[in-house]
Amino acid sequence: MSDTLDRLEKWYRNRCDGEWEHQWGVRIDTLDNPGWTVTIDLGGTDLAGQAWPELRVDRSSTDWIRCWIEGSQFRGCGDPGKLEQILNYFLERAERGERGCGVEPA
């Protein structure tokens, strides 16, 4: 398994406390243009309410990525080759944000 998936699994596992996982979670899906979409709930975590810089790169219709915070969710989407980059963008900021809050990084 890739380091990225290991890190995402650890981040998710560290939130599962018998309550959080019943209301919040991680969703990875495909888009029909084609591409990926990722939604990660930040509610109930120390990351909720933090502002993150938006990532937006539009090189072409087959080379693009966008990541942003919407409400209490991290949202990411990109072309078919960008899933790992989306997840890494989330994890790098989540780990940095949690270190700042005194929480063990994912």
C-alpha positions as a Python dict, from the first residue, in 0.01 Angstrom:
ca = {
    (1, 'M'): (0, 0, 0),
    (2, 'S'): (121, 351, -71),
    (3, 'D'): (243, 586, 199),
    (4, 'T'): (-46, 817, 111),
    (5, 'L'): (-309, 551, 178),
    (6, 'D'): (-133, 447, 499),
    (7, 'R'): (-144, 810, 617),
    (8, 'L'): (-512, 849, 521),
    (9, 'E'): (-602, 526, 701),
    (10, 'K'): (-420, 644, 1014),
    (11, 'W'): (-591, 986, 999),
    (12, 'Y'): (-932, 820, 971),
    (13, 'R'): (-858, 554, 1234),
    (14, 'N'): (-745, 825, 1481),
    (15, 'R'): (-1083, 999, 1449),
    (16, 'C'): (-1292, 685, 1503),
    (17, 'D'): (-1398, 707, 1866),
    (18, 'G'): (-1737, 535, 1857),
    (19, 'E'): (-1910, 863, 1773),
    (20, 'W'): (-1725, 1057, 1499),
    (21, 'E'): (-1747, 785, 1235),
    (22, 'H'): (-2128, 770, 1266),
    (23, 'Q'): (-2168, 1130, 1152),
    (24, 'W'): (-1849, 1212, 960),
    (25, 'G'): (-1620, 1034, 716),
    (26, 'V'): (-1416, 1018, 397),
    (27, 'R'): (-1565, 974, 51),
    (28, 'I'): (-1376, 910, -271),
    (29, 'D'): (-1572, 894, -595),
    (30, 'T'): (-1531, 938, -968),
    (31, 'L'): (-1646, 1218, -1196),
    (32, 'D'): (-1784, 1169, -1545),
    (33, 'N'): (-1560, 1426, -1715),
    (34, 'P'): (-1346, 1203, -1609),
    (35, 'G'): (-1178, 1255, -1276),
    (36, 'W'): (-1185, 1210, -900),
    (37, 'T'): (-1375, 1380, -622),
    (38, 'V'): (-1278, 1360, -255),
    (39, 'T'): (-1483, 1483, 41),
    (40, 'I'): (-1342, 1462, 393),
    (41, 'D'): (-1549, 1577, 687),
    (42, 'L'): (-1362, 1801, 930),
    (43, 'G'): (-1651, 1844, 1172),
    (44, 'G'): (-1573, 1706, 1514),
    (45, 'T'): (-1198, 1745, 1456),
    (46, 'D'): (-945, 2012, 1552),
    (47, 'L'): (-932, 2101, 1181),
    (48, 'A'): (-1290, 2231, 1172),
    (49, 'G'): (-1299, 2604, 1114),
    (50, 'Q'): (-940, 2630, 993),
    (51, 'A'): (-878, 2824, 673),
    (52, 'W'): (-661, 2652, 413),
    (53, 'P'): (-534, 2803, 90),
    (54, 'E'): (-727, 2691, -215),
    (55, 'L'): (-532, 2490, -471),
    (56, 'R'): (-647, 2547, -828),
    (57, 'V'): (-448, 2445, -1135),
    (58, 'D'): (-613, 2434, -1478),
    (59, 'R'): (-349, 2342, -1736),
    (60, 'S'): (-593, 2176, -1974),
    (61, 'S'): (-912, 1970, -1980),
    (62, 'T'): (-701, 1662, -1902),
    (63, 'D'): (-461, 1821, -1648),
    (64, 'W'): (-638, 1995, -1360),
    (65, 'I'): (-687, 1990, -984),
    (66, 'R'): (-880, 2191, -726),
    (67, 'C'): (-881, 2159, -347),
    (68, 'W'): (-1068, 2384, -103),
    (69, 'I'): (-1258, 2401, 224),
    (70, 'E'): (-1636, 2425, 199),
    (71, 'G'): (-1817, 2459, 530),
    (72, 'S'): (-1684, 2182, 752),
    (73, 'Q'): (-1550, 1973, 463),
    (74, 'F'): (-1230, 1941, 268),
    (75, 'R'): (-1322, 1909, -99),
    (76, 'G'): (-1089, 1803, -377),
    (77, 'C'): (-1134, 1711, -740),
    (78, 'G'): (-902, 1651, -1028),
    (79, 'D'): (-828, 1467, -1347),
    (80, 'P'): (-783, 1086, -1340),
    (81, 'G'): (-415, 1118, -1246),
    (82, 'K'): (-465, 1347, -946),
    (83, 'L'): (-614, 1128, -670),
    (84, 'E'): (-288, 1088, -481),
    (85, 'Q'): (-209, 1460, -515),
    (86, 'I'): (-553, 1550, -375),
    (87, 'L'): (-503, 1319, -78),
    (88, 'N'): (-150, 1446, -17),
    (89, 'Y'): (-270, 1808, -24),
    (90, 'F'): (-525, 1719, 246),
    (91, 'L'): (-284, 1515, 456),
    (92, 'E'): (-2, 1772, 450),
    (93, 'R'): (-233, 2045, 573),
    (94, 'A'): (-414, 1819, 821),
    (95, 'E'): (-87, 1700, 973),
    (96, 'R'): (45, 2058, 993),
    (97, 'G'): (-282, 2183, 1145),
    (98, 'E'): (-297, 1909, 1404),
    (99, 'R'): (61, 1964, 1516),
    (100, 'G'): (-38, 2324, 1578),
    (101, 'C'): (-331, 2206, 1793),
    (102, 'G'): (-128, 1965, 2006),
    (103, 'V'): (-293, 1659, 1848),
    (104, 'E'): (-87, 1363, 1729),
    (105, 'P'): (-45, 1395, 1350),
    (106, 'A'): (-223, 1143, 1130),
}
